[in-house]
Amino acid sequence: MIPALNPVTVGGWSIPFLEFLDAASGAGFPAVDYSIGPFAETARVRSPEAAAELLAERKLTLGSFGLPVEFRKDEDTFASDLRKLPELARLAKRLGADRCCTWLWPATDDPVAEHTSRFIRRLRACASVLDDCGLRFGIEWVGTKTLRTMKHDFIHTLPGVLELIGAIDRLNVGVLFDSFHWFTSGGTREDILALRPEQIVLVHINDAPDQPIDEQIDDRRLLPGEGIIDLDGMLSALRSIGYDSFVSAEVFSDTLPRLGAAEAARRTKASLDRVLAVG
């Protein structure tokens, strides 16, 4: 498995782009999980080659990038972003990326049927563009019960997101599998063993504090190995089905970013190395 660093772990988007890349590289991460936006800006102002060099000179790979399309809001916003997606996807491919990911809010105030139909149509359109550029598309479910505060529950389990992926019906679409959401949605090791490796586009890894599942708070997570999630069982199950790609540390924390990006990245890499050596 390939360790990667997500920016929220070291302070999110408040950390300057190059400082984040330097922190990831300095900590020994071979890959990052990031937005395509800053790379696109470098390509625009300088050149695509200069954007690629930002990674190459730091010995980094762009393991995954976030979907740069706002599919949750009005149709005009979605359509405008979708028109820009082919150029951004081609740049990501040129940078060496082969996967793009997004996530689903686990509740909605809209009628569920309408909400679901809209998302299927919009995500299918995104998947088709990404597929044309040779990119896989990962969709993450959010299992945290404390976020389900709207009128209706929406997809918040692995079986639920698999149903949505089936309805999208594009071969390049799979799951972004997050350890926290696997845990908070009551997922089991058997759920993982029932998957095929090609169904998993990316893995996010983090841990949970010692409190009941239904009381977990989405932005209060721990470094891998510091909490109560059975990460050894999860990782061994992923290995059993043949998943051997990116495992990106995504740790929402108030305390970790206070260490500074470089030290937060070093601590994260050390914790990730420990769990990957065991799991």
C-alpha positions as CSV (number, residue, x, y, z in Angstrom):
1,M,0.0,0.0,0.0
2,I,1.2,3.5,-0.8
3,P,1.0,6.2,2.0
4,A,-0.4,9.5,0.9
5,L,-1.1,12.8,2.8
6,N,-4.4,14.7,2.7
7,P,-4.1,18.5,3.4
8,V,-6.7,18.6,6.2
9,T,-4.3,16.6,8.4
10,V,-1.8,19.4,8.5
11,G,-4.1,22.4,8.5
12,G,-6.2,22.2,5.4
13,W,-6.4,24.9,2.9
14,S,-5.0,27.5,5.3
15,I,-1.6,25.9,4.6
16,P,0.1,27.4,1.5
17,F,0.2,25.0,-1.4
18,L,4.0,24.7,-1.7
19,E,4.4,24.5,2.1
20,F,2.0,21.5,2.0
21,L,4.0,19.8,-0.8
22,D,7.3,20.5,1.1
23,A,5.8,19.0,4.3
24,A,4.6,15.9,2.6
25,S,7.9,15.4,0.8
26,G,10.0,16.2,3.9
27,A,8.1,13.6,5.9
28,G,8.8,10.9,3.3
29,F,5.3,10.6,1.8
30,P,5.5,9.3,-1.8
31,A,2.1,10.8,-2.7
32,V,-0.4,13.5,-1.9
33,D,-4.2,13.7,-2.1
34,Y,-5.0,17.2,-3.2
35,S,-7.0,19.7,-5.3
36,I,-6.1,20.1,-8.9
37,G,-6.7,23.9,-8.7
38,P,-3.2,25.1,-7.7
39,F,-1.6,22.8,-10.3
40,A,-4.0,24.3,-12.9
41,E,-3.0,27.8,-11.9
42,T,0.7,27.0,-12.2
43,A,0.0,25.4,-15.6
44,R,-1.9,28.6,-16.7
45,V,0.7,31.1,-15.4
46,R,3.8,29.1,-16.3
47,S,3.3,25.8,-18.1
48,P,2.0,22.3,-17.6
49,E,5.6,21.2,-17.4
50,A,6.2,23.6,-14.5
51,A,3.1,22.1,-12.7
52,A,4.5,18.6,-13.2
53,E,7.9,19.7,-11.9
54,L,6.3,20.8,-8.6
55,L,5.7,17.1,-7.9
56,A,8.8,15.7,-9.6
57,E,11.3,17.8,-7.8
58,R,9.8,16.7,-4.5
59,K,9.6,13.0,-5.5
60,L,5.8,13.1,-5.1
61,T,2.9,11.6,-7.0
62,L,-0.6,13.1,-7.2
63,G,-2.4,10.1,-5.8
64,S,-5.9,11.6,-6.1
65,F,-7.5,14.9,-6.6
66,G,-10.9,16.2,-5.5
67,L,-13.7,16.5,-8.0
68,P,-13.6,20.2,-9.1
69,V,-17.3,20.2,-10.0
70,E,-20.0,21.5,-7.6
71,F,-22.8,19.0,-8.1
72,R,-24.7,19.7,-4.9
73,K,-26.1,23.1,-5.9
74,D,-28.0,24.7,-8.7
75,E,-27.9,23.4,-12.3
76,D,-26.1,26.5,-13.7
77,T,-23.3,26.1,-11.3
78,F,-23.0,22.4,-12.1
79,A,-23.1,22.9,-15.8
80,S,-20.4,25.6,-15.6
81,D,-18.1,23.5,-13.6
82,L,-18.7,20.4,-15.8
83,R,-17.6,22.4,-18.9
84,K,-14.2,23.0,-17.2
85,L,-13.7,19.4,-16.1
86,P,-12.2,18.0,-19.3
87,E,-9.3,20.4,-19.3
88,L,-8.6,19.9,-15.6
89,A,-8.9,16.1,-16.0
90,R,-6.4,16.1,-18.9
91,L,-4.0,18.1,-16.8
92,A,-4.4,15.7,-13.8
93,K,-3.6,12.8,-16.2
94,R,-0.6,14.7,-17.5
95,L,0.6,15.1,-13.9
96,G,0.4,11.3,-13.4
97,A,-2.9,11.1,-11.5
98,D,-5.3,8.3,-12.4
99,R,-8.1,8.9,-9.9
100,C,-10.5,11.7,-8.8
101,C,-12.8,11.5,-5.7
102,T,-15.8,13.2,-4.1
103,W,-18.1,12.7,-1.1
104,L,-21.8,12.6,-0.3
105,W,-23.5,14.6,2.5
106,P,-25.5,11.9,4.6
107,A,-28.7,13.9,4.8
108,T,-30.9,16.3,2.7
109,D,-33.8,18.7,3.0
110,D,-34.9,17.8,-0.6
111,P,-37.3,15.0,-1.4
112,V,-35.0,11.9,-1.4
113,A,-36.1,10.6,-4.8
114,E,-35.5,13.9,-6.5
115,H,-32.1,14.3,-4.7
116,T,-31.0,10.8,-5.7
117,S,-32.0,11.2,-9.3
118,R,-30.2,14.5,-9.6
119,F,-27.0,13.1,-8.1
120,I,-27.1,10.0,-10.3
121,R,-27.4,12.2,-13.5
122,R,-24.8,14.7,-12.4
123,L,-22.2,12.1,-11.1
124,R,-22.7,10.0,-14.2
125,A,-21.9,13.0,-16.4
126,C,-18.7,13.7,-14.3
127,A,-17.8,10.0,-14.5
128,S,-18.1,10.0,-18.3
129,V,-15.7,13.0,-18.6
130,L,-13.2,11.4,-16.3
131,D,-13.4,8.1,-18.1
132,D,-12.7,9.8,-21.4
133,C,-9.5,11.1,-19.8
134,G,-8.5,7.7,-18.4
135,L,-9.4,8.5,-14.8
136,R,-11.2,6.5,-12.2
137,F,-13.9,8.2,-10.0
138,G,-14.3,7.4,-6.3
139,I,-17.4,8.3,-4.3
140,E,-17.2,8.5,-0.5
141,W,-20.1,7.8,1.9
142,V,-20.2,9.7,5.2
143,G,-21.3,7.5,8.1
144,T,-21.3,10.0,10.9
145,K,-24.8,10.0,12.6
146,T,-24.3,13.4,14.2
147,L,-24.2,14.9,10.7
148,R,-27.7,13.6,9.8
149,T,-29.6,16.7,11.0
150,M,-31.7,17.5,7.9
151,K,-35.2,16.3,7.1
152,H,-34.2,13.1,5.4
153,D,-31.3,10.7,5.8
154,F,-29.4,10.1,2.6
155,I,-26.7,7.6,1.7
156,H,-24.5,6.9,4.8
157,T,-23.4,3.2,4.4
158,L,-21.2,1.2,2.1
159,P,-24.2,-0.8,0.7
160,G,-25.9,2.5,0.1
161,V,-23.0,4.0,-1.9
162,L,-22.6,0.7,-3.8
163,E,-26.3,1.0,-4.9
164,L,-25.7,4.5,-6.1
165,I,-22.6,3.5,-8.0
166,G,-24.6,0.7,-9.6
167,A,-27.2,3.2,-10.7
168,I,-24.5,5.6,-12.1
169,D,-23.5,2.6,-14.2
170,R,-20.0,3.6,-15.4
171,L,-17.1,1.1,-15.2
172,N,-14.6,3.7,-13.9
173,V,-16.7,4.5,-10.7
174,G,-16.0,3.0,-7.4
175,V,-15.7,3.7,-3.6
176,L,-13.6,6.1,-1.7
177,F,-13.3,3.9,1.5
178,D,-12.7,5.9,4.7
179,S,-11.9,4.1,7.9
180,F,-13.9,6.6,10.1
181,H,-17.0,6.3,7.9
182,W,-16.7,2.5,7.8
183,F,-16.5,2.5,11.6
184,T,-19.3,5.1,12.2
185,S,-21.7,3.4,9.8
186,G,-21.3,0.1,11.6
187,G,-19.3,-1.5,8.8
188,T,-17.6,-4.9,9.3
189,R,-14.6,-6.7,8.0
190,E,-16.9,-9.0,6.1
191,D,-18.2,-6.0,4.2
192,I,-14.7,-5.4,2.9
193,L,-14.1,-9.0,2.1
194,A,-17.2,-9.0,-0.1
195,L,-15.6,-6.3,-2.3
196,R,-13.5,-6.7,-5.4
197,P,-10.3,-4.6,-5.4
198,E,-11.3,-2.7,-8.5
199,Q,-14.4,-1.4,-6.6
200,I,-12.1,0.7,-4.3
201,V,-10.6,3.8,-5.9
202,L,-8.9,5.3,-2.8
203,V,-8.6,4.6,0.9
204,H,-8.7,7.3,3.6
205,I,-7.3,6.3,7.0
206,N,-7.7,7.9,10.4
207,D,-8.9,6.8,13.8
208,A,-11.7,7.6,16.3
209,P,-11.7,8.6,20.0
210,D,-13.0,6.2,22.6
211,Q,-16.7,7.1,22.6
212,P,-19.9,5.4,21.3
213,I,-20.2,5.2,17.5
214,D,-23.4,7.3,17.3
215,E,-21.7,10.1,19.3
216,Q,-18.6,10.4,17.1
217,I,-18.0,13.9,15.7
218,D,-16.8,14.1,12.1
219,D,-14.1,16.7,12.6
220,R,-12.7,15.1,15.8
221,R,-10.5,12.3,14.6
222,L,-7.1,10.8,15.7
223,L,-4.0,9.6,13.9
224,P,-4.1,6.0,12.7
225,G,-3.4,3.7,15.6
226,E,-4.3,6.2,18.4
227,G,-8.1,5.3,18.7
228,I,-10.6,2.5,18.7
229,I,-11.1,1.6,15.1
230,D,-9.9,-1.9,14.1
231,L,-7.5,-0.7,11.5
232,D,-5.5,-3.9,11.6
233,G,-8.6,-5.8,10.7
234,M,-9.6,-3.3,8.0
235,L,-6.1,-3.2,6.4
236,S,-5.8,-7.0,6.5
237,A,-9.2,-7.3,4.8
238,L,-8.2,-4.8,2.1
239,R,-5.0,-6.8,1.5
240,S,-6.9,-10.0,1.4
241,I,-9.0,-8.8,-1.5
242,G,-6.0,-7.4,-3.3
243,Y,-6.1,-3.7,-2.7
244,D,-2.6,-2.4,-2.8
245,S,-2.8,1.3,-3.9
246,F,-3.0,4.7,-2.1
247,V,-3.9,5.0,1.6
248,S,-4.3,8.6,2.4
249,A,-4.1,10.0,5.9
250,E,-7.1,12.3,6.4
251,V,-7.2,13.4,10.1
252,F,-9.5,16.2,11.2
253,S,-8.0,17.6,14.3
254,D,-7.7,20.8,16.3
255,T,-4.3,19.9,17.8
256,L,-2.3,18.3,15.0
257,P,-2.1,21.4,12.8
258,R,-0.8,23.5,15.7
259,L,2.5,21.6,15.4
260,G,3.1,23.2,12.0
261,A,2.7,21.5,8.7
262,A,6.2,19.9,8.7
263,E,5.9,18.3,12.1
264,A,2.3,17.3,11.6
265,A,3.3,15.5,8.4
266,R,6.2,13.7,10.1
267,R,4.0,12.5,13.0
268,T,1.3,11.4,10.5
269,K,3.8,9.5,8.4
270,A,5.2,7.7,11.5
271,S,1.7,6.7,12.6
272,L,0.8,5.5,9.2
273,D,3.9,3.5,8.8
274,R,3.2,1.7,12.1
275,V,-0.3,0.6,11.1
276,L,0.6,-0.3,7.6
277,A,3.4,-2.5,9.0
278,V,1.0,-4.4,11.1
279,G,-2.3,-4.5,9.2
